[in-house]
């Protein structure tokens, strides 16, 4: 069995082959660029490259070798001796996708095969789970909660949780592995995501086109309009955590990836207005009846586990991250 390096001197970084699946998507493309920024140049981009809207995300790393998503498992078998690390970020992330056959194929079965190959070839693996596994948060948002106890709200969350349940039962594992439950990630390179893009992205577009932003009213007595709370995390912080765990490989496990703090939609909207230098103009509209009973008024990642694994860097505040995202990227349509 070939050796996988745990801690590489800087002079060897350029020779480390790293695979990123979902490479043309939001987080995957930012991760590729950040790896390149840090000196990693032997990068393998895996995705379905037929989506023209995502092609712009890859321009900054256009010399990364591309492998089609459908060919990746065979490619990994043939090239396993060259690969030092796999980031499996690719998935069908549309929370409005209700075709379980599609979700089982792309999120469950595909990821099982990646896990099996990384286990067989001793390749360290980081994969994307999701905070959607927590459902309404009846049991809180603790990454020590057993996946069997969780009740996701939608088929997407179910598909992610089913993999987590399967994975924890496996006796054969990669030499290091970590699954990250992403909370509300925002930042550059999400132009292609449509209605699945972040609230900041939609707020920016609404303000530019109408001069105001629409937020859902509160239908919960404990929350005022606009004061629904979410754990929003800037994509740059996500990248920092992922690369830290790749380089340090301290403890395998499932981890939350939020900030451990909440921000309100009102705070978010105000930050976007301020970044644009425009007066605050907010309209509150009723939450649609069809989603009202499943609407989350509060999410907040418990972050003790990641901190105990050695990651001590501070997270970007919602206001700081939102304003940088607007000013540095959205105003001019730039990518990471």
N, C-alpha and C positions, 0 to 999 in steps of 0.2 A: 504493500500500500504506500502511495506516495505521501510525502510530508506536506502538511499544511502549516504555513508560518503563522505564529501567534502575534509576535511583535516584530515588525520589520524596521531596520534602520532606514533612514531617509533615502540612501543611495539605491535601495532595492525597490522603492515604491513604484517606480516607473515600470518595473517588470512584473507587477502583480496583476493577474488577470481577474477582473471582477465582472460578474454578470448582473445586469439590472433588468428584470422583467417589468412590463408596463412602462417601458422606457420613453415612449412618446407621450405619456399622460402627464398629469399635473405633478405629482410628487416624484414620479420616476424620472422625468426629464430634468427637474431641479436637482435631483440626486446625482444624475450623470454629470451635470455641469459642476456641481460642488466637488465631486470626486476629481474632475479634471482640474479645478482650481487648486486642489490640494496636492497635485502632482501625480495622481493616478491617471495613466494614459492608455493602458491596455484594457479597454472597456468594451463589453459586449452588450449591445442594446437589443432586447427581445420585446416584440410587440406585434400586433396586427397593424402593419404600416399602410393600410388602405385608406385610413381616415385622413383626408387632405387637411382638415382643420387642425390636426395635431402635428403636422409636418414642421410647422414653424418652431415648435418646441425643441426640435433636434438640431437646428442650424448651428448652435454654439458648440455642438459636439459632433459635427458632421463626419468626422473621421472615425467615429466609433463603429466597430463592425456590427452589422445588423443580422439578426437571426429571426426569421418569422416565427411567431408564437406557435404555430402548428408543427414546426420542425424542431422546436427547442429540445424536447426530451431526447430525440435521437441525436441531435447535435451534442448534448451534454454527455451522452454515453460515449461518443466518439472523441470528445475533447476533454474528458474529465481530468486527465493528468495535468492539464494546463491551467485549470480553474482553481483559484485560491479562495473565492468567496462568491456566494449568490445572495442577492437581494431580490426576493420575490414580492414585488409591489403590485404586479398586474392583477386585475380582477374586473368583473362586471360590478361597478360600484353604484349603479343606478338604484336608489332605494325604492323607485316606483316600478322596478322590474318584478313581475309576478310569475314569470315562467320559471318554475323550479327546475325544469330540465336544463335550461340555459345556465342557471345559477349553479346547479350541481356539476355541470360539465366544466365551467370556467373557474368557479370558486372552490369547489370541493374536490372533484376528481383530479383536476389539473394540479392542484396544490398537493394532493396526496402523492402524485407521481414525482413531483419535485422533491418532496420530503424523502421518498424512498430512494431516489437517485443520490441525493446528498448524503443520506445515511450509508448507502452501499459504497460510495466513493470517498467517504470521509471529508466532505466539503462543508465548511461552516455555512449556516443559513440564517438569514433574517427574513421574516415574512410579515405581511400586513394582515393583522386581525382588524377588529373595528370596535369602537365604543357602541355601535349599534347592537352588539351582543347583550348589552345591559338592559335593553328594553326601556321600560318606564323608570328604571332605577329603583324598583321596589326594595332591592337588597343593597342599595347604594352603588357606588362606582369603584369597587375595590378589586384590584387585579389578583387578589388571592381567593376570590370567590370561585368555586368550582363551576366550570361551564355547564355541568348538568343541572345546576340550580337556576340558571338564567333563563329568562323568557323574552327573547327578542320580539320586536314589534312587527317586523316585516320580513319577507323572504330573503332579502339581502343579509340582514342580521342573522337569520337562521342559518344561511349557508356558511357564514363565517364561524358561527358558534359550533356548527356540526364538525367543521375541520378541527377546531380547538379540542373538542371532545375526543375525536378520533386520535389526534396527535398525542395527547397526554396518555393514551393507552398503549403507545408503541414501545416495544422493548428495544428496537433498533432506532437509533437517533443519529443526527449529525454530531460531530465532535463538539460543536457549539451551536446553539440555536436560540433565537429570540423571536417571539411574536409580539407585535406592537398594536395595541388597541388605540387607533387614532381617534382623537376627539374632533372638534370643529376646526379643521385645517383651512387656512386661507393664505393667499399669496400669489405671486406671478405664475404664469403658464396654465391658468385655468380658463382661458378664453374659449376653449372648445366645449366646456362642460354644460353649457345651456342652463336649464333650470336647476341643475345639480351644483352649479358654481356657488361660491360662498355668498353670504349675505352682504359682505362688503362690496363684492363685485357688482351685485344687483343694485345696491344702494347708490354706488357711483354712477351707474348707467341711468337710474331713475332721476337722480339729482341733475345730471347733465341734460336730460331730455325734458324734464318737467319742472325743475327747480324745487322739487320736494321729494320726500321719501315716504312710502307707505309701510307701516308696521302693523302687526296683528294686535288687536285689543287683547286685554287679559280677560279671561272668563273664569279666573281663579281668585277667590277672595283674598288670598295672601299676597297677590302680586298686582301692582298697579300697571296700567298700560305702559308698554315699553320696558318694563323692569323684569321681564322674563330673563333668566340667567343661563348662560352657556359658558363652557370652558373653551374659549377660542385660542388656538395656537398658531403662531406664524410659521410658515413652512420652513424658514431658515432655522428655527429652533428644532424642527423635526429632523432636518438634515444633520444638524450638530449631534443630536442624540444617536441617530442611525450610524454615523461614521465613528462616533466614540465607541459604540458597542462592537462595531466591526474590528476596531483596532485593539480594544482592551479585552473583550471576551471574558468578562468577569464571572457572570452567572447566567446559565441558560434559564429561560422561563418566559412566561407571558407577562407583558408589561403594559401599563397604561402609558399613553403619550398625549398628555394635555399639559396644562401649566400648574394645575392644582389650585387655580384661582378662577373666579367667574367674572364675566363682564355682562352688562345688559345690552339689549338691542338699542336702547336709547343712547347709551354711551358710544356704541359703535356708530350709530347714525351721526351723532354730533361730531365725532372724530373725522368722518368723511366730509361733512359740511366744512369743518375748520380747515381741512387739508385743501379744499377747493376755494377757500376764502369766501364762502357763501353763507347767508343767514340761515339759521335753523328753520326748517319748514317741514313739520312732520304731521302726517295724517294717519290716524288709527282706524283700521278697518276690521270688521268682524273676522275671527278665525273661521274658515270654512267648516260647515257642519260635518262633512265627511272625515275630517281629520281632528276635529275638536276633542274627541274623547281620548285620542292618543297623542295629543300635543304635549311635549315636554316643557315644563316651566323651569326646570333646573337640571343642569348636568355639571359635574365637577369631578375631575379625575383625582383619585387618591394616588399620590406620587411617591410615597415612602419607599416602595420597592425599587424604583429606579434610582433614587437617592442612595439607598443602601448598596446598590450595585456600583456606586462610585461616581455617578454623574452629578456634579455639584454646580454647574454653570447656571446662572439666573435665566429665567425666561422673559422674553419681550412682553411688555405690557400691551394690552389691547389697543390703547390709544396710540402708543408709539408705533406698533406694528401696522395698524390701519393707516396711519398717516404716511408712513414710509411706503407702503404698498401703493397708495393712491399717487403720491408725488413722484416716486421713483419709477413706477411701472405703468399704472393705469392711465394716467393723463396722456402719455405718449404711446400707449399700446406696446410697451417694451416687454421683453421676456427676460427670464433669469439668465 
